[in-house]
Amino acid sequence: MTDQMTTESALFPRASGRTKGYRPQDVDDFLARARAAFEDPSAADVDAGAVRTVAFPLVKRGYQVGAVDAALDGFCTLKEATG
């Protein structure tokens, strides 16, 4: 898979230049668990507290930190509103 294909299929924009971003695989894995928790709260271990405290390693060409953080904040707001 080329870098261009990876970028085009990514959930979030990638960091560029010297700026590091969150490691995509870690973010993708966590978001899959968070989605499962939202769809079936009894089947997963991710709650708003876990989303607020999650930390991801920083790497070159990772997901832009601001974009991921905004999505996680939106998830927390939605999760808290729906229980």
Sequence and secondary structure as in RCSB ss.txt:
>XXXX:A:sequence
MTDQMTTESALFPRASGRTKGYRPQDVDDFLARARAAFEDPSAADVDAGAVRTVAFPLVKRGYQVGAVDAALDGF
CTLKEATG
>XXXX:A:secstr
  HHHHHHH SS B  TT EEE HHHHHHHHHHHHHHHH TTT    HHHHHH    EEET B HHHHHHHHHHH
HHHHHHH 
